[in-house]
């Protein structure tokens, strides 16, 4: 007999660490300095030499536990969003516990264990609706879902668009998507990898063929960062191509990244969120969340971020969403129906 131990039935579980919860709780009132030393919400050892570079952006796993009267050690674990266990994610487990990562927030899940002709009862738990939804992808840093936030007439869908760091870097062997990391990408169903780095950065990338070898469609669409996104003519057409990719439902789910998933990624993620009707403070908070990764502090009060917001605010429109539309349609030159198409794909209407 297989008996489920944890989580207890109908229990609510949290996917955020204490550090992440404190960071989100403080919001834009937190003190985030460019040198990264005046951050009371982080453990003191964060900037000791021994701990420098720790990644606090990873989510908490759900620690599944069970016991088996026959002491077997080979089980099939099934996780589903459906009570009848249809469309279940199946994994082989060789112990009586399993760390389950990368669940959506604010969702109810069902799970059970199967061994030979024996099966446990179906257990259920709910994940707390904490944002942002961060992910653990082995070999990649600073990964999170842009979904879950309030948008125009609803919420941004989870599981559609992910942002993060690069998947391959010759200068840092830890920045290479591992087979285990790719298995997570497969579970997430990633179809399109949009690389927004400059072509000159090929020198420190491996081959740009990594995601293709894993069966994902890789698209090169370099973008600029901060206020340069509004003025750099060299990547103007490429930035338009990037936006157009989000208007085609066949491209989803999408993963987009620069090198660190911080500056260019943070800037263009703000534009996508603004097109969806997410408010500026929420998007700035999401930008600052990179501070919890090894990439160093990102400060929404910094001159670079404030200049970006000021330049965006100069575009025509009464709302942030309208100003973002004016930028992508009026400056980048995408068709006027593209923002509406993006919203129809990415917003869950209430």
Steps between C-alpha positions, in 0.01 A plus 500: 500500500633844403403778739544870419665691784568854377352736399195420709181481301370842395802674651617833360872508422727798435743512209689807622793503739503729805744731321273524196193564716681781683620650173147504356348624825725806507426579135650812347546640852792261553852635491683355201835662434712469189795363697278235658620549858212681666239228483367414847246254360782264395704275730812676626725240338363576152802716422762308694755358258397143577137564405536753221296400198237294684179483301200598711268514199424127507153400626426264783409150389198314627652217706284199421529214749336158527552163663462150363422198722694274265812723504515527123724772356378537142183700437319684225404846621205668329416872539196655338285814512195280438313303765472198268883507457469559126793672325722397790872578509670166568841447661692195619614531863742269679440608859216586738525873436526743214571874463244636256603829337345751264132472579270787412392729783144510631416160348350178634698182428419130530762228550543129559762223498478176302711190547429171323125449539482718811403866509464754776192711551493826309624787713454869435670825595481863390790733431483849648436778253840662551671700225723507314499134408867403501642182349788262558660404169832320546781691329300822457458791738243770574202323339141601563154503345357838397151368577264535796489880514182704461462622143237659277172332593661202673837344578804409294495126434764289671699248304510703179803732520820450699796736538849422626871463440681352202502128428863477395811705574858403416644722775300342782455124494226524764285690248416210275158338489551149636306190394310531830424863421377404157266243655341788690474699177324200346255484790432871454443434130737774381472531121694817424832628637542872417861608542509879534879531531704688243663300223841611625439288808531184292862499616396391846209280399557135416336440164150646523395150397434372852126559509463383140662170598239474775218555251421863580476772238772758560444854375766773513339839566749739665352785705642795689464581869360789704453830312709372208204287399337819370797640306733228369423471130728195456255271678175681422387240245613216725300638793194510276562137401517410869159655570342331197600157631255547789209551262525144364341239726704225331817635666382436858621424760789744451830540685692823437836603639810712464815397687405562864124535461532838668535816291388433143267227621368724779440789260315302233305306766373837626382589147318167456338537844398858422336388174292259711387775736717408801574807713841668518572426868432129455728486197773698677481263796538207263804670345657539846447130580820433303677630812442159658700329224882504469468785247516768770263776604253659262344818633179652366607831657822505297558770241506242220159354590344838565626631165344195331164569668520869413571429132213250482271754665570744216316280251139581416227357723315549827606167653819300519346242267416765241851646519652153450270453198616834359860383537459163327262623230616857444875460554575132432246479219307185589145470370240674714314172569807329652448628860137379492611159373755474781238589761254247357762227539648591837213638713257278689180702510326520837 
